[in-house]
Amino acid sequence: MTNPFDDPDAPYLVLVNDEGQYSLWPASVEVPDGWAVAHAEDTRDTCLEYIDRQWTDMRPRSLVRSMRS
């Protein structure tokens, strides 16, 4: 069995957590607690492009908020 995280031809999702961190996620694997779908099922390349456009600040939201205080 192939690792679903390594299959370039499989459908993927983009997930995001409360800290604003993104993850490429195989559509065949259940979304873990604490994560939400940010981009619906699509190709691996399209999902990676979405992440590149959206995740421009790698700092967790809690760190950004603490730095503003």
All heavy atoms as TSV, in Angstrom:
chain	resi	resn	atom	element	x	y	z
A	1	MET	N	N	0.840	-1.192	0.000
A	1	MET	CA	C	0.000	0.000	0.000
A	1	MET	C	C	0.879	1.247	0.000
A	1	MET	O	O	1.837	1.353	0.746
A	1	MET	CB	C	-0.910	-0.007	1.223
A	1	MET	CG	C	-1.835	1.164	1.277
A	1	MET	SD	S	-2.986	0.949	2.656
A	1	MET	CE	C	-3.647	2.559	2.715
A	2	THR	N	N	0.532	2.204	-0.837
A	2	THR	CA	C	1.261	3.460	-0.942
A	2	THR	C	C	0.819	4.410	0.164
A	2	THR	O	O	-0.360	4.467	0.505
A	2	THR	CB	C	0.983	4.112	-2.314
A	2	THR	OG1	O	1.322	3.187	-3.333
A	2	THR	CG2	C	1.771	5.379	-2.497
A	3	ASN	N	N	1.749	5.162	0.686
A	3	ASN	CA	C	1.430	6.179	1.676
A	3	ASN	C	C	0.546	7.235	1.016
A	3	ASN	O	O	0.948	7.844	0.021
A	3	ASN	CB	C	2.726	6.796	2.198
A	3	ASN	CG	C	2.494	7.812	3.280
A	3	ASN	OD1	O	1.442	8.402	3.432
A	3	ASN	ND2	N	3.523	8.028	4.075
A	4	PRO	N	N	-0.662	7.497	1.535
A	4	PRO	CA	C	-1.555	8.460	0.879
A	4	PRO	C	C	-1.002	9.884	0.867
A	4	PRO	O	O	-1.425	10.707	0.061
A	4	PRO	CB	C	-2.845	8.369	1.703
A	4	PRO	CG	C	-2.428	7.828	3.023
A	4	PRO	CD	C	-1.242	6.938	2.745
A	5	PHE	N	N	-0.054	10.175	1.710
A	5	PHE	CA	C	0.546	11.506	1.747
A	5	PHE	C	C	1.576	11.700	0.638
A	5	PHE	O	O	2.004	12.819	0.386
A	5	PHE	CB	C	1.197	11.759	3.109
A	5	PHE	CG	C	0.202	11.917	4.221
A	5	PHE	CD1	C	-0.289	10.810	4.888
A	5	PHE	CD2	C	-0.253	13.166	4.591
A	5	PHE	CE1	C	-1.214	10.938	5.908
A	5	PHE	CE2	C	-1.177	13.315	5.610
A	5	PHE	CZ	C	-1.669	12.203	6.270
A	6	ASP	N	N	1.982	10.612	-0.006
A	6	ASP	CA	C	3.024	10.676	-1.037
A	6	ASP	C	C	2.513	10.469	-2.451
A	6	ASP	O	O	3.298	10.531	-3.392
A	6	ASP	CB	C	4.095	9.614	-0.755
A	6	ASP	CG	C	4.861	9.876	0.517
A	6	ASP	OD1	O	4.957	11.043	0.932
A	6	ASP	OD2	O	5.369	8.899	1.104
A	7	ASP	N	N	1.229	10.237	-2.635
A	7	ASP	CA	C	0.676	9.932	-3.957
A	7	ASP	C	C	0.414	11.224	-4.733
A	7	ASP	O	O	-0.514	11.971	-4.406
A	7	ASP	CB	C	-0.613	9.130	-3.802
A	7	ASP	CG	C	-1.179	8.660	-5.119
A	7	ASP	OD1	O	-0.688	9.093	-6.180
A	7	ASP	OD2	O	-2.120	7.855	-5.092
A	8	PRO	N	N	1.213	11.510	-5.761
A	8	PRO	CA	C	1.046	12.770	-6.499
A	8	PRO	C	C	-0.236	12.818	-7.328
A	8	PRO	O	O	-0.677	13.898	-7.715
A	8	PRO	CB	C	2.274	12.813	-7.401
A	8	PRO	CG	C	2.671	11.396	-7.574
A	8	PRO	CD	C	2.295	10.696	-6.287
A	9	ASP	N	N	-0.861	11.671	-7.575
A	9	ASP	CA	C	-2.060	11.629	-8.403
A	9	ASP	C	C	-3.361	11.552	-7.606
A	9	ASP	O	O	-4.443	11.584	-8.189
A	9	ASP	CB	C	-1.981	10.428	-9.349
A	9	ASP	CG	C	-0.787	10.537	-10.288
A	9	ASP	OD1	O	-0.506	11.652	-10.783
A	9	ASP	OD2	O	-0.119	9.511	-10.511
A	10	ALA	N	N	-3.258	11.449	-6.308
A	10	ALA	CA	C	-4.442	11.352	-5.460
A	10	ALA	C	C	-5.083	12.728	-5.271
A	10	ALA	O	O	-4.416	13.755	-5.405
A	10	ALA	CB	C	-4.062	10.778	-4.096
A	11	PRO	N	N	-6.376	12.759	-4.955
A	11	PRO	CA	C	-7.011	14.041	-4.629
A	11	PRO	C	C	-6.615	14.479	-3.212
A	11	PRO	O	O	-6.426	13.645	-2.325
A	11	PRO	CB	C	-8.503	13.732	-4.716
A	11	PRO	CG	C	-8.610	12.266	-4.502
A	11	PRO	CD	C	-7.332	11.656	-4.987
A	12	TYR	N	N	-6.501	15.783	-3.034
A	12	TYR	CA	C	-6.086	16.350	-1.752
A	12	TYR	C	C	-7.042	17.441	-1.312
A	12	TYR	O	O	-7.815	17.979	-2.102
A	12	TYR	CB	C	-4.672	16.939	-1.851
A	12	TYR	CG	C	-3.603	15.891	-1.881
A	12	TYR	CD1	C	-3.228	15.282	-3.073
A	12	TYR	CD2	C	-2.980	15.472	-0.719
A	12	TYR	CE1	C	-2.251	14.298	-3.106
A	12	TYR	CE2	C	-1.998	14.484	-0.739
A	12	TYR	CZ	C	-1.652	13.904	-1.937
A	12	TYR	OH	O	-0.692	12.932	-1.956
A	13	LEU	N	N	-6.946	17.783	-0.038
A	13	LEU	CA	C	-7.617	18.921	0.572
A	13	LEU	C	C	-6.547	19.846	1.113
A	13	LEU	O	O	-5.404	19.433	1.326
A	13	LEU	CB	C	-8.488	18.475	1.755
A	13	LEU	CG	C	-9.541	17.413	1.531
A	13	LEU	CD1	C	-10.072	16.916	2.876
A	13	LEU	CD2	C	-10.663	17.969	0.684
A	14	VAL	N	N	-6.934	21.078	1.391
A	14	VAL	CA	C	-6.082	21.964	2.171
A	14	VAL	C	C	-6.799	22.181	3.490
A	14	VAL	O	O	-7.976	22.550	3.520
A	14	VAL	CB	C	-5.851	23.314	1.465
A	14	VAL	CG1	C	-5.051	24.250	2.370
A	14	VAL	CG2	C	-5.132	23.109	0.139
A	15	LEU	N	N	-6.089	21.929	4.574
A	15	LEU	CA	C	-6.627	22.132	5.911
A	15	LEU	C	C	-5.984	23.347	6.550
A	15	LEU	O	O	-4.869	23.736	6.195
A	15	LEU	CB	C	-6.360	20.901	6.786
A	15	LEU	CG	C	-6.836	19.552	6.275
A	15	LEU	CD1	C	-6.554	18.481	7.331
A	15	LEU	CD2	C	-8.292	19.568	5.888
A	16	VAL	N	N	-6.695	23.930	7.511
A	16	VAL	CA	C	-6.154	25.044	8.290
A	16	VAL	C	C	-6.577	24.836	9.744
A	16	VAL	O	O	-7.672	24.334	10.011
A	16	VAL	CB	C	-6.623	26.416	7.747
A	16	VAL	CG1	C	-8.127	26.591	7.866
A	16	VAL	CG2	C	-5.866	27.564	8.385
A	17	ASN	N	N	-5.706	25.209	10.663
A	17	ASN	CA	C	-6.049	25.087	12.084
A	17	ASN	C	C	-6.293	26.473	12.676
A	17	ASN	O	O	-6.198	27.490	11.983
A	17	ASN	CB	C	-4.981	24.302	12.860
A	17	ASN	CG	C	-3.640	24.997	12.922
A	17	ASN	OD1	O	-3.515	26.197	12.691
A	17	ASN	ND2	N	-2.603	24.237	13.233
A	18	ASP	N	N	-6.609	26.518	13.962
A	18	ASP	CA	C	-6.926	27.787	14.623
A	18	ASP	C	C	-5.751	28.754	14.667
A	18	ASP	O	O	-5.933	29.945	14.872
A	18	ASP	CB	C	-7.417	27.533	16.052
A	18	ASP	CG	C	-8.785	26.886	16.081
A	18	ASP	OD1	O	-9.512	26.954	15.072
A	18	ASP	OD2	O	-9.133	26.284	17.122
A	19	GLU	N	N	-4.552	28.241	14.499
A	19	GLU	CA	C	-3.355	29.086	14.494
A	19	GLU	C	C	-3.046	29.630	13.103
A	19	GLU	O	O	-2.052	30.312	12.902
A	19	GLU	CB	C	-2.152	28.298	15.025
A	19	GLU	CG	C	-2.201	28.033	16.509
A	19	GLU	CD	C	-1.932	29.268	17.358
A	19	GLU	OE1	O	-1.422	30.284	16.835
A	19	GLU	OE2	O	-2.231	29.217	18.553
A	20	GLY	N	N	-3.885	29.287	12.113
A	20	GLY	CA	C	-3.665	29.767	10.753
A	20	GLY	C	C	-2.598	28.997	10.003
A	20	GLY	O	O	-2.068	29.473	9.002
A	21	GLN	N	N	-2.293	27.803	10.464
A	21	GLN	CA	C	-1.300	26.949	9.814
A	21	GLN	C	C	-2.017	26.038	8.826
A	21	GLN	O	O	-3.085	25.510	9.124
A	21	GLN	CB	C	-0.541	26.130	10.853
A	21	GLN	CG	C	0.210	27.002	11.824
A	21	GLN	CD	C	0.660	26.252	13.060
A	21	GLN	OE1	O	-0.108	25.492	13.641
A	21	GLN	NE2	N	1.902	26.468	13.450
A	22	TYR	N	N	-1.429	25.860	7.657
A	22	TYR	CA	C	-2.044	25.085	6.584
A	22	TYR	C	C	-1.374	23.729	6.436
A	22	TYR	O	O	-0.206	23.554	6.774
A	22	TYR	CB	C	-1.936	25.840	5.256
A	22	TYR	CG	C	-2.861	27.029	5.208
A	22	TYR	CD1	C	-2.518	28.235	5.819
A	22	TYR	CD2	C	-4.087	26.957	4.557
A	22	TYR	CE1	C	-3.367	29.328	5.789
A	22	TYR	CE2	C	-4.940	28.038	4.514
A	22	TYR	CZ	C	-4.581	29.214	5.132
A	22	TYR	OH	O	-5.429	30.287	5.096
A	23	SER	N	N	-2.149	22.775	5.883
A	23	SER	CA	C	-1.636	21.438	5.650
A	23	SER	C	C	-2.246	20.865	4.382
A	23	SER	O	O	-3.455	20.986	4.154
A	23	SER	CB	C	-1.992	20.531	6.834
A	23	SER	OG	O	-1.531	19.216	6.612
A	24	LEU	N	N	-1.409	20.245	3.567
A	24	LEU	CA	C	-1.871	19.463	2.433
A	24	LEU	C	C	-2.316	18.124	2.995
A	24	LEU	O	O	-1.567	17.482	3.737
A	24	LEU	CB	C	-0.726	19.279	1.435
A	24	LEU	CG	C	-1.028	18.459	0.199
A	24	LEU	CD1	C	-2.038	19.190	-0.685
A	24	LEU	CD2	C	0.257	18.186	-0.576
A	25	TRP	N	N	-3.546	17.687	2.662
A	25	TRP	CA	C	-4.109	16.511	3.307
A	25	TRP	C	C	-4.777	15.606	2.277
A	25	TRP	O	O	-5.590	16.082	1.479
A	25	TRP	CB	C	-5.139	16.959	4.340
A	25	TRP	CG	C	-5.452	15.902	5.338
A	25	TRP	CD1	C	-6.543	15.092	5.353
A	25	TRP	CD2	C	-4.658	15.527	6.458
A	25	TRP	NE1	N	-6.478	14.231	6.419
A	25	TRP	CE2	C	-5.329	14.478	7.116
A	25	TRP	CE3	C	-3.444	15.975	6.978
A	25	TRP	CZ2	C	-4.822	13.874	8.256
A	25	TRP	CZ3	C	-2.951	15.368	8.105
A	25	TRP	CH2	C	-3.631	14.334	8.738
A	26	PRO	N	N	-4.478	14.312	2.288
A	26	PRO	CA	C	-5.143	13.395	1.354
A	26	PRO	C	C	-6.658	13.389	1.597
A	26	PRO	O	O	-7.108	13.293	2.742
A	26	PRO	CB	C	-4.546	12.036	1.696
A	26	PRO	CG	C	-3.287	12.323	2.435
A	26	PRO	CD	C	-3.510	13.620	3.142
A	27	ALA	N	N	-7.433	13.502	0.531
A	27	ALA	CA	C	-8.890	13.532	0.649
A	27	ALA	C	C	-9.437	12.221	1.209
A	27	ALA	O	O	-10.528	12.203	1.787
A	27	ALA	CB	C	-9.515	13.849	-0.700
A	28	SER	N	N	-8.684	11.145	1.072
A	28	SER	CA	C	-9.137	9.832	1.544
A	28	SER	C	C	-8.925	9.618	3.041
A	28	SER	O	O	-9.374	8.616	3.598
A	28	SER	CB	C	-8.414	8.723	0.781
A	28	SER	OG	O	-7.022	8.777	1.038
A	29	VAL	N	N	-8.252	10.557	3.698
A	29	VAL	CA	C	-7.948	10.431	5.124
A	29	VAL	C	C	-8.846	11.395	5.900
A	29	VAL	O	O	-9.014	12.557	5.511
A	29	VAL	CB	C	-6.455	10.732	5.394
A	29	VAL	CG1	C	-6.140	10.662	6.872
A	29	VAL	CG2	C	-5.565	9.774	4.611
A	30	GLU	N	N	-9.421	10.915	6.993
A	30	GLU	CA	C	-10.315	11.733	7.809
A	30	GLU	C	C	-9.601	12.996	8.310
A	30	GLU	O	O	-8.436	12.943	8.731
A	30	GLU	CB	C	-10.808	10.916	9.004
A	30	GLU	CG	C	-11.826	11.629	9.852
A	30	GLU	CD	C	-12.365	10.754	10.978
A	30	GLU	OE1	O	-12.243	9.519	10.894
A	30	GLU	OE2	O	-12.896	11.329	11.937
A	31	VAL	N	N	-10.315	14.102	8.276
A	31	VAL	CA	C	-9.768	15.372	8.773
A	31	VAL	C	C	-9.639	15.272	10.292
A	31	VAL	O	O	-10.613	14.952	10.985
A	31	VAL	CB	C	-10.688	16.549	8.378
A	31	VAL	CG1	C	-10.211	17.848	8.998
A	31	VAL	CG2	C	-10.776	16.664	6.856
A	32	PRO	N	N	-8.449	15.541	10.818
A	32	PRO	CA	C	-8.253	15.413	12.271
A	32	PRO	C	C	-8.920	16.551	13.046
A	32	PRO	O	O	-9.168	17.638	12.505
A	32	PRO	CB	C	-6.731	15.466	12.427
A	32	PRO	CG	C	-6.234	16.158	11.214
A	32	PRO	CD	C	-7.215	15.893	10.121
A	33	ASP	N	N	-9.211	16.282	14.302
A	33	ASP	CA	C	-9.767	17.306	15.190
A	33	ASP	C	C	-8.844	18.519	15.213
A	33	ASP	O	O	-7.618	18.378	15.186
A	33	ASP	CB	C	-9.924	16.766	16.609
A	33	ASP	CG	C	-11.025	15.728	16.721
A	33	ASP	OD1	O	-11.888	15.669	15.819
A	33	ASP	OD2	O	-11.012	14.967	17.710
A	34	GLY	N	N	-9.438	19.680	15.271
A	34	GLY	CA	C	-8.660	20.913	15.347
A	34	GLY	C	C	-8.314	21.492	13.982
A	34	GLY	O	O	-7.692	22.546	13.908
A	35	TRP	N	N	-8.704	20.811	12.918
A	35	TRP	CA	C	-8.426	21.278	11.557
A	35	TRP	C	C	-9.739	21.421	10.803
A	35	TRP	O	O	-10.688	20.697	11.054
A	35	TRP	CB	C	-7.524	20.286	10.833
A	35	TRP	CG	C	-6.141	20.231	11.399
A	35	TRP	CD1	C	-5.731	19.502	12.467
A	35	TRP	CD2	C	-5.002	20.949	10.944
A	35	TRP	NE1	N	-4.393	19.708	12.699
A	35	TRP	CE2	C	-3.926	20.600	11.765
A	35	TRP	CE3	C	-4.779	21.846	9.902
A	35	TRP	CZ2	C	-2.655	21.116	11.603
A	35	TRP	CZ3	C	-3.507	22.360	9.728
A	35	TRP	CH2	C	-2.462	22.007	10.567
A	36	ALA	N	N	-9.782	22.365	9.861
A	36	ALA	CA	C	-10.959	22.582	9.020
A	36	ALA	C	C	-10.516	22.614	7.567
A	36	ALA	O	O	-9.376	22.978	7.254
A	36	ALA	CB	C	-11.627	23.904	9.390
A	37	VAL	N	N	-11.413	22.261	6.683
A	37	VAL	CA	C	-11.114	22.300	5.253
A	37	VAL	C	C	-11.120	23.755	4.787
A	37	VAL	O	O	-12.108	24.470	4.948
A	37	VAL	CB	C	-12.132	21.469	4.450
A	37	VAL	CG1	C	-11.871	21.599	2.953
A	37	VAL	CG2	C	-12.089	20.014	4.881
A	38	ALA	N	N	-10.001	24.192	4.234
A	38	ALA	CA	C	-9.865	25.552	3.710
A	38	ALA	C	C	-10.024	25.579	2.195
A	38	ALA	O	O	-10.367	26.610	1.622
A	38	ALA	CB	C	-8.504	26.137	4.095
A	39	HIS	N	N	-9.738	24.460	1.549
A	39	HIS	CA	C	-9.872	24.334	0.094
A	39	HIS	C	C	-10.358	22.926	-0.196
A	39	HIS	O	O	-9.769	21.954	0.263
A	39	HIS	CB	C	-8.530	24.604	-0.591
A	39	HIS	CG	C	-8.601	24.566	-2.090
A	39	HIS	ND1	N	-9.124	25.589	-2.827
A	39	HIS	CD2	C	-8.218	23.614	-2.974
A	39	HIS	CE1	C	-9.040	25.282	-4.118
A	39	HIS	NE2	N	-8.506	24.077	-4.224
A	40	ALA	N	N	-11.440	22.842	-0.967
A	40	ALA	CA	C	-12.072	21.553	-1.255
A	40	ALA	C	C	-11.163	20.645	-2.071
A	40	ALA	O	O	-10.126	21.075	-2.604
A	40	ALA	CB	C	-13.372	21.791	-2.002
A	41	GLU	N	N	-11.588	19.400	-2.193
A	41	GLU	CA	C	-10.832	18.380	-2.899
A	41	GLU	C	C	-10.389	18.858	-4.281
A	41	GLU	O	O	-11.182	19.406	-5.051
A	41	GLU	CB	C	-11.698	17.136	-3.036
A	41	GLU	CG	C	-10.996	15.952	-3.615
A	41	GLU	CD	C	-11.864	14.711	-3.602
A	41	GLU	OE1	O	-12.534	14.453	-2.578
A	41	GLU	OE2	O	-11.865	13.998	-4.615
A	42	ASP	N	N	-9.106	18.653	-4.566
A	42	ASP	CA	C	-8.520	19.124	-5.819
A	42	ASP	C	C	-7.219	18.363	-6.050
A	42	ASP	O	O	-6.857	17.488	-5.273
A	42	ASP	CB	C	-8.259	20.633	-5.734
A	42	ASP	CG	C	-8.424	21.342	-7.063
A	42	ASP	OD1	O	-8.145	20.727	-8.113
A	42	ASP	OD2	O	-8.810	22.527	-7.052
A	43	THR	N	N	-6.507	18.741	-7.097
A	43	THR	CA	C	-5.223	18.095	-7.372
A	43	THR	C	C	-4.180	18.553	-6.356
A	43	THR	O	O	-4.313	19.611	-5.728
A	43	THR	CB	C	-4.708	18.438	-8.780
A	43	THR	OG1	O	-4.424	19.846	-8.828
A	43	THR	CG2	C	-5.709	18.055	-9.853
A	44	ARG	N	N	-3.148	17.768	-6.232
A	44	ARG	CA	C	-2.048	18.106	-5.311
A	44	ARG	C	C	-1.445	19.469	-5.676
A	44	ARG	O	O	-1.255	20.330	-4.814
A	44	ARG	CB	C	-0.985	17.009	-5.366
A	44	ARG	CG	C	0.186	17.242	-4.444
A	44	ARG	CD	C	1.234	16.132	-4.623
A	44	ARG	NE	N	2.348	16.326	-3.736
A	44	ARG	CZ	C	2.487	15.767	-2.546
A	44	ARG	NH1	N	1.561	14.944	-2.104
A	44	ARG	NH2	N	3.533	16.008	-1.783
A	45	ASP	N	N	-1.167	19.676	-6.964
A	45	ASP	CA	C	-0.547	20.935	-7.395
A	45	ASP	C	C	-1.438	22.135	-7.117
A	45	ASP	O	O	-0.957	23.177	-6.661
A	45	ASP	CB	C	-0.194	20.889	-8.881
A	45	ASP	CG	C	1.000	19.988	-9.175
A	45	ASP	OD1	O	1.770	19.677	-8.236
A	45	ASP	OD2	O	1.163	19.592	-10.343
A	46	THR	N	N	-2.731	22.005	-7.377
A	46	THR	CA	C	-3.652	23.117	-7.120
A	46	THR	C	C	-3.725	23.431	-5.634
A	46	THR	O	O	-3.731	24.600	-5.234
A	46	THR	CB	C	-5.042	22.797	-7.679
A	46	THR	OG1	O	-4.930	22.589	-9.093
A	46	THR	CG2	C	-6.025	23.925	-7.416
A	47	CYS	N	N	-3.747	22.395	-4.808
A	47	CYS	CA	C	-3.778	22.603	-3.358
A	47	CYS	C	C	-2.494	23.273	-2.871
A	47	CYS	O	O	-2.541	24.181	-2.031
A	47	CYS	CB	C	-4.007	21.282	-2.633
A	47	CYS	SG	S	-5.693	20.649	-2.799
A	48	LEU	N	N	-1.352	22.859	-3.408
A	48	LEU	CA	C	-0.084	23.483	-3.011
A	48	LEU	C	C	-0.037	24.947	-3.450
A	48	LEU	O	O	0.460	25.805	-2.703
A	48	LEU	CB	C	1.091	22.707	-3.590
A	48	LEU	CG	C	1.359	21.358	-2.942
A	48	LEU	CD1	C	2.424	20.587	-3.728
A	48	LEU	CD2	C	1.770	21.515	-1.488
A	49	GLU	N	N	-0.566	25.248	-4.618
A	49	GLU	CA	C	-0.628	26.644	-5.071
A	49	GLU	C	C	-1.515	27.469	-4.147
A	49	GLU	O	O	-1.186	28.617	-3.816
A	49	GLU	CB	C	-1.151	26.705	-6.507
A	49	GLU	CG	C	-0.166	26.181	-7.524
A	49	GLU	CD	C	-0.776	26.007	-8.909
A	49	GLU	OE1	O	-1.934	26.433	-9.137
A	49	GLU	OE2	O	-0.096	25.423	-9.770
A	50	TYR	N	N	-2.629	26.897	-3.719
A	50	TYR	CA	C	-3.522	27.583	-2.783
A	50	TYR	C	C	-2.787	27.896	-1.479
A	50	TYR	O	O	-2.864	29.016	-0.968
A	50	TYR	CB	C	-4.755	26.720	-2.508
A	50	TYR	CG	C	-5.703	27.349	-1.526
A	50	TYR	CD1	C	-6.665	28.259	-1.941
A	50	TYR	CD2	C	-5.629	27.041	-0.166
A	50	TYR	CE1	C	-7.530	28.849	-1.028
A	50	TYR	CE2	C	-6.491	27.621	0.752
A	50	TYR	CZ	C	-7.440	28.524	0.310
A	50	TYR	OH	O	-8.287	29.108	1.222
A	51	ILE	N	N	-2.076	26.921	-0.956
A	51	ILE	CA	C	-1.320	27.132	0.280
A	51	ILE	C	C	-0.290	28.235	0.086
A	51	ILE	O	O	-0.143	29.113	0.947
A	51	ILE	CB	C	-0.664	25.819	0.751
A	51	ILE	CG1	C	-1.729	24.818	1.206
A	51	ILE	CG2	C	0.345	26.086	1.882
A	51	ILE	CD1	C	-1.205	23.416	1.472
A	52	ASP	N	N	0.417	28.222	-1.025
A	52	ASP	CA	C	1.425	29.258	-1.289
A	52	ASP	C	C	0.808	30.656	-1.321
A	52	ASP	O	O	1.417	31.624	-0.847
A	52	ASP	CB	C	2.140	29.000	-2.621
A	52	ASP	CG	C	3.156	27.884	-2.532
A	52	ASP	OD1	O	3.583	27.531	-1.407
A	52	ASP	OD2	O	3.531	27.352	-3.595
A	53	ARG	N	N	-0.394	30.765	-1.869
A	53	ARG	CA	C	-1.059	32.080	-1.942
A	53	ARG	C	C	-1.592	32.530	-0.589
A	53	ARG	O	O	-1.569	33.714	-0.261
A	53	ARG	CB	C	-2.208	32.043	-2.952
A	53	ARG	CG	C	-1.801	32.048	-4.393
A	53	ARG	CD	C	-2.981	32.304	-5.339
A	53	ARG	NE	N	-4.165	31.514	-5.041
A	53	ARG	CZ	C	-4.426	30.288	-5.511
A	53	ARG	NH1	N	-3.550	29.696	-6.300
A	53	ARG	NH2	N	-5.539	29.662	-5.192
A	54	GLN	N	N	-2.092	31.605	0.197
A	54	GLN	CA	C	-2.765	31.946	1.450
A	54	GLN	C	C	-1.844	32.068	2.654
A	54	GLN	O	O	-2.046	32.924	3.507
A	54	GLN	CB	C	-3.844	30.893	1.769
A	54	GLN	CG	C	-4.933	30.807	0.741
A	54	GLN	CD	C	-5.699	32.102	0.602
A	54	GLN	OE1	O	-6.095	32.726	1.580
A	54	GLN	NE2	N	-5.904	32.524	-0.634
A	55	TRP	N	N	-0.855	31.199	2.747
A	55	TRP	CA	C	-0.029	31.124	3.956
A	55	TRP	C	C	1.223	31.962	3.761
A	55	TRP	O	O	2.308	31.460	3.552
A	55	TRP	CB	C	0.315	29.672	4.251
A	55	TRP	CG	C	0.754	29.412	5.660
A	55	TRP	CD1	C	0.723	30.257	6.715
A	55	TRP	CD2	C	1.298	28.184	6.149
A	55	TRP	NE1	N	1.209	29.646	7.841
A	55	TRP	CE2	C	1.569	28.367	7.517
A	55	TRP	CE3	C	1.573	26.958	5.571
A	55	TRP	CZ2	C	2.110	27.364	8.306
A	55	TRP	CZ3	C	2.113	25.966	6.366
A	55	TRP	CH2	C	2.371	26.169	7.715
A	56	THR	N	N	1.039	33.260	3.854
A	56	THR	CA	C	2.142	34.186	3.594
A	56	THR	C	C	2.923	34.539	4.860
A	56	THR	O	O	4.036	35.036	4.770
A	56	THR	CB	C	1.616	35.468	2.938
A	56	THR	OG1	O	0.629	36.059	3.798
A	56	THR	CG2	C	0.999	35.153	1.579
A	57	ASP	N	N	2.337	34.298	6.006
A	57	ASP	CA	C	3.007	34.565	7.289
A	57	ASP	C	C	3.021	33.249	8.061
A	57	ASP	O	O	1.981	32.771	8.487
A	57	ASP	CB	C	2.247	35.640	8.057
A	57	ASP	CG	C	2.956	36.068	9.330
A	57	ASP	OD1	O	3.915	35.387	9.762
A	57	ASP	OD2	O	2.553	37.094	9.903
A	58	MET	N	N	4.191	32.677	8.215
A	58	MET	CA	C	4.318	31.358	8.831
A	58	MET	C	C	4.151	31.383	10.358
A	58	MET	O	O	4.047	30.338	10.982
A	58	MET	CB	C	5.672	30.733	8.488
A	58	MET	CG	C	5.923	30.615	6.996
A	58	MET	SD	S	4.729	29.594	6.177
A	58	MET	CE	C	5.550	28.040	6.294
A	59	ARG	N	N	4.118	32.565	10.934
A	59	ARG	CA	C	3.977	32.642	12.387
A	59	ARG	C	C	2.576	32.219	12.816
A	59	ARG	O	O	1.593	32.600	12.179
A	59	ARG	CB	C	4.227	34.068	12.871
A	59	ARG	CG	C	5.621	34.579	12.570
A	59	ARG	CD	C	5.768	36.035	12.934
A	59	ARG	NE	N	4.820	36.833	12.148
A	59	ARG	CZ	C	4.533	38.099	12.397
A	59	ARG	NH1	N	5.106	38.726	13.400
A	59	ARG	NH2	N	3.668	38.751	11.647
A	60	PRO	N	N	2.467	31.460	13.912
A	60	PRO	CA	C	1.149	31.116	14.443
A	60	PRO	C	C	0.397	32.379	14.864
A	60	PRO	O	O	1.008	33.368	15.300
A	60	PRO	CB	C	1.453	30.243	15.660
A	60	PRO	CG	C	2.855	29.784	15.478
A	60	PRO	CD	C	3.548	30.837	14.680
A	61	ARG	N	N	-0.928	32.370	14.725
A	61	ARG	CA	C	-1.738	33.548	15.082
A	61	ARG	C	C	-1.497	33.997	16.519
A	61	ARG	O	O	-1.481	35.190	16.805
A	61	ARG	CB	C	-3.210	33.244	14.885
A	61	ARG	CG	C	-3.619	33.259	13.458
A	61	ARG	CD	C	-5.123	33.112	13.309
A	61	ARG	NE	N	-5.448	33.063	11.905
A	61	ARG	CZ	C	-6.335	32.260	11.372
A	61	ARG	NH1	N	-7.016	31.434	12.136
A	61	ARG	NH2	N	-6.573	32.269	10.075
A	62	SER	N	N	-1.336	33.042	17.434
A	62	SER	CA	C	-1.124	33.414	18.838
A	62	SER	C	C	0.170	34.204	19.006
A	62	SER	O	O	0.232	35.134	19.816
A	62	SER	CB	C	-1.122	32.172	19.731
A	62	SER	OG	O	-0.104	31.271	19.340
A	63	LEU	N	N	1.188	33.885	18.241
A	63	LEU	CA	C	2.439	34.630	18.309
A	63	LEU	C	C	2.251	36.039	17.754
A	63	LEU	O	O	2.708	37.014	18.359
A	63	LEU	CB	C	3.542	33.910	17.534
A	63	LEU	CG	C	4.881	34.646	17.433
A	63	LEU	CD1	C	5.483	34.874	18.820
A	63	LEU	CD2	C	5.834	33.884	16.537
A	64	VAL	N	N	1.553	36.157	16.645
A	64	VAL	CA	C	1.292	37.469	16.050
A	64	VAL	C	C	0.534	38.352	17.047
A	64	VAL	O	O	0.891	39.505	17.263
A	64	VAL	CB	C	0.517	37.329	14.732
A	64	VAL	CG1	C	0.066	38.687	14.208
A	64	VAL	CG2	C	1.348	36.607	13.689
A	65	ARG	N	N	-0.496	37.777	17.677
A	65	ARG	CA	C	-1.272	38.548	18.669
A	65	ARG	C	C	-0.398	38.968	19.848
A	65	ARG	O	O	-0.480	40.105	20.320
A	65	ARG	CB	C	-2.453	37.725	19.171
A	65	ARG	CG	C	-3.611	37.690	18.205
A	65	ARG	CD	C	-4.860	37.097	18.858
A	65	ARG	NE	N	-4.668	35.737	19.300
A	65	ARG	CZ	C	-4.942	34.650	18.586
A	65	ARG	NH1	N	-5.452	34.774	17.391
A	65	ARG	NH2	N	-4.730	33.453	19.069
A	66	SER	N	N	0.454	38.085	20.337
A	66	SER	CA	C	1.301	38.413	21.488
A	66	SER	C	C	2.329	39.489	21.154
A	66	SER	O	O	2.717	40.275	22.015
A	66	SER	CB	C	1.967	37.171	22.055
A	66	SER	OG	O	2.988	36.723	21.189
A	67	MET	N	N	2.752	39.533	19.922
A	67	MET	CA	C	3.746	40.539	19.499
A	67	MET	C	C	3.099	41.920	19.368
A	67	MET	O	O	3.790	42.928	19.465
A	67	MET	CB	C	4.386	40.130	18.192
A	67	MET	CG	C	5.253	38.885	18.326
A	67	MET	SD	S	5.898	38.312	16.761
A	67	MET	CE	C	7.106	39.583	16.414
A	68	ARG	N	N	1.782	41.971	19.190
A	68	ARG	CA	C	1.078	43.252	19.072
A	68	ARG	C	C	0.795	43.871	20.431
A	68	ARG	O	O	0.526	45.052	20.533
A	68	ARG	CB	C	-0.247	43.045	18.339
A	68	ARG	CG	C	-0.075	42.754	16.888
A	68	ARG	CD	C	-1.415	42.617	16.211
A	68	ARG	NE	N	-1.245	42.219	14.819
A	68	ARG	CZ	C	-2.111	41.529	14.138
A	68	ARG	NH1	N	-3.262	41.175	14.685
A	68	ARG	NH2	N	-1.882	41.196	12.897
A	69	SER	N	N	0.811	43.069	21.474
A	69	SER	CA	C	0.489	43.557	22.823
A	69	SER	C	C	1.584	44.413	23.390
A	69	SER	O	O	2.716	44.327	23.128
A	69	SER	CB	C	0.247	42.375	23.757
A	69	SER	OG	O	-0.761	41.557	23.258
